[in-house]
Amino acid sequence: MPLWKKLWLLFSVIWVFVGLLHVATILALADAAERGKAWTPIALTLLVPPVVYGLAWAVAWLRRRGGHED
């Protein structure tokens, strides 16, 4: 497995864990009117890792295409 995939996996696990803690804190401490604020961290928790994977894949593809080896 290439290094960038290992680093992405580590980043994703940490990102999701911290994001879920953030959401749990909002839901546990907010009253009913403020619970809607939890949707932004939920969306970011689910969307950021695939976007980072896509960017890392594109960089790796461009490096291979340019003659660089990983």
trRosetta pair geometry for C-beta under 8 A, 3 or more apart (Angstrom, degrees):
i j d omega theta_ij theta_ji phi_ij phi_ji
1 5 5.0 -107 176 79 99 129
1 6 5.9 115 116 -54 117 91
2 5 5.0 95 64 5 80 101
2 6 7.4 -147 101 -4 44 87
2 60 6.9 82 131 -129 166 144
2 70 5.2 -23 -136 150 120 153
3 6 5.6 -57 -152 37 38 112
3 7 6.2 33 154 -16 71 107
3 70 7.1 -171 24 172 94 107
4 7 5.7 -54 -144 41 33 110
4 8 6.1 38 153 -23 65 105
4 56 4.9 172 169 -180 123 120
4 59 7.6 -171 -131 79 158 112
4 60 5.8 -146 44 -66 157 124
4 70 7.4 -90 -2 -145 109 129
5 8 5.5 -50 -143 36 32 113
5 9 6.3 36 154 -21 63 104
5 56 7.8 156 -75 127 49 137
6 9 5.8 -53 -150 34 30 112
6 10 6.5 30 152 -16 63 105
7 10 5.7 -52 -148 37 34 112
7 11 6.2 36 153 -19 66 107
7 56 8.0 -175 79 -129 104 151
8 11 5.6 -55 -146 39 31 113
8 12 6.1 32 155 -22 66 108
8 49 7.5 110 178 -159 90 84
8 52 6.2 169 -134 120 97 107
8 53 5.5 93 -170 -96 145 76
8 56 5.5 -133 -72 33 128 166
9 12 5.7 -54 -144 35 29 112
9 13 6.5 28 158 -19 63 104
10 13 6.1 -55 -149 34 28 108
10 14 6.5 21 157 -10 63 109
11 14 6.1 -65 -151 42 28 106
11 15 5.8 29 155 -23 67 113
11 49 7.3 161 109 -114 93 86
11 52 6.5 -102 111 129 142 159
12 15 5.5 -54 -139 38 29 113
12 16 6.1 24 163 -16 65 107
12 49 4.1 69 -119 -128 101 130
12 52 7.6 -166 -72 67 88 130
12 53 7.8 19 -68 -54 129 106
13 16 6.2 -57 -145 38 25 105
13 17 6.3 25 156 -18 61 111
14 17 5.8 -58 -147 38 29 112
14 18 6.2 21 160 -13 66 109
15 18 6.2 -61 -146 41 25 104
15 19 6.0 25 156 -19 63 113
15 45 6.9 164 144 -138 87 64
15 48 6.1 -129 179 90 147 126
15 49 5.9 171 76 -64 143 98
16 19 5.6 -56 -142 40 29 114
16 20 6.2 29 159 -19 65 106
16 45 5.8 93 -123 -172 58 98
16 49 7.0 -11 -51 -38 99 140
17 20 6.0 -57 -149 36 26 107
17 21 6.6 27 152 -18 61 105
18 21 5.6 -52 -150 36 34 114
18 22 6.4 38 150 -23 65 104
19 22 5.5 -52 -150 33 33 114
19 23 6.4 30 153 -15 66 105
19 41 5.6 172 -158 172 82 94
19 42 7.6 125 165 -103 111 30
19 44 6.6 -159 -123 94 126 88
19 45 3.1 147 154 -101 154 112
20 23 5.6 -51 -144 38 35 110
20 24 6.1 37 155 -20 66 106
20 45 6.6 111 -50 -146 62 154
21 24 5.7 -55 -144 38 30 111
21 25 6.3 32 155 -21 64 106
22 25 5.8 -55 -151 34 28 111
22 26 6.6 27 153 -17 63 105
22 41 4.7 -137 109 -159 123 154
22 45 7.8 -172 52 -64 116 121
23 26 5.7 -54 -149 36 32 110
23 27 6.2 24 157 -12 67 109
23 38 5.1 83 -144 -159 81 103
23 41 5.1 -164 -69 99 83 123
23 42 5.7 78 -102 -69 137 80
23 45 7.0 -57 -31 -20 126 151
24 27 5.9 -59 -143 43 30 106
24 28 5.9 25 159 -18 66 113
25 28 5.9 -59 -139 40 26 107
25 29 6.0 -8 173 8 65 117
26 29 6.8 -77 -137 49 18 88
26 30 5.3 4 178 -13 63 127
26 34 7.5 -131 -172 133 90 98
26 35 7.1 126 142 -131 95 52
26 37 5.8 -135 -161 92 134 100
26 38 4.5 170 101 -86 136 91
26 41 6.9 161 -6 26 145 140
27 30 6.6 -48 -109 36 18 102
27 35 6.1 57 -116 -135 66 98
27 38 5.6 36 -59 -86 87 152
30 33 8.0 -122 165 68 99 56
30 34 3.8 -124 -167 93 117 110
30 35 5.2 162 100 -73 124 59
30 37 6.6 -169 -112 42 164 116
30 38 7.5 -152 32 -44 148 102
31 34 5.6 77 53 20 66 100
31 35 7.5 -107 103 -32 32 88
32 35 5.9 -38 -151 0 34 119
33 36 7.7 -47 167 9 39 104
34 37 5.4 -18 178 4 73 120
35 38 5.8 -24 -177 0 60 116
36 39 6.2 -23 -177 -2 59 112
37 40 6.6 -38 -175 19 56 108
38 41 6.2 -60 -161 45 50 103
38 42 6.0 53 145 -26 77 109
39 42 5.4 -56 -145 38 35 115
39 43 6.2 35 158 -21 69 105
40 43 5.9 -55 -147 36 29 109
40 44 6.4 23 157 -13 64 108
41 44 5.6 -55 -140 43 35 109
41 45 5.9 42 157 -27 67 106
42 45 5.7 -54 -147 33 27 114
42 46 6.5 11 159 -7 62 110
43 46 6.2 -68 -151 43 28 101
43 47 5.8 5 164 -5 68 121
44 47 6.1 -65 -127 47 27 99
44 48 5.6 28 179 -29 68 113
45 48 7.1 -40 -123 22 13 106
46 49 7.8 -72 -171 30 24 99
47 50 6.6 -70 -161 43 40 102
47 51 6.2 34 154 -19 75 115
48 51 5.7 -64 -148 40 33 111
48 52 6.1 31 160 -19 70 108
49 52 5.8 -55 -142 38 31 110
49 53 6.3 35 157 -22 65 105
50 53 5.4 -51 -145 36 35 115
50 54 6.3 37 155 -20 66 103
51 54 5.7 -53 -151 35 31 112
51 55 6.5 29 153 -16 64 105
52 55 5.7 -54 -147 38 33 110
52 56 6.2 31 155 -17 66 107
53 56 5.8 -58 -145 40 29 108
53 57 6.1 31 155 -20 65 108
54 57 5.7 -53 -144 37 29 112
54 58 6.3 31 156 -20 63 106
55 58 5.7 -54 -148 35 31 112
55 59 6.5 30 154 -17 64 104
56 59 5.8 -52 -147 36 33 111
56 60 6.3 32 154 -17 65 106
57 60 5.7 -56 -147 39 31 110
57 61 6.2 33 153 -21 65 108
58 61 5.6 -53 -145 37 30 113
58 62 6.3 30 156 -17 64 106
59 62 5.8 -54 -146 38 30 110
59 63 6.3 32 154 -20 64 105
60 63 5.7 -53 -147 35 31 112
60 64 6.5 31 154 -17 64 105
60 70 6.4 10 -143 -80 99 128
61 64 5.8 -54 -149 37 30 109
61 65 6.1 30 153 -19 64 111
62 65 5.5 -56 -143 40 31 114
62 66 6.1 26 158 -16 65 111
63 66 5.9 -61 -145 41 28 108
63 68 4.2 -66 -178 70 87 121
63 69 8.0 -141 143 -20 105 4
63 70 6.8 97 105 -70 136 77
64 68 6.9 -85 -75 68 28 70
64 69 7.6 57 -109 -106 67 40
64 70 7.4 -25 -70 -30 91 96
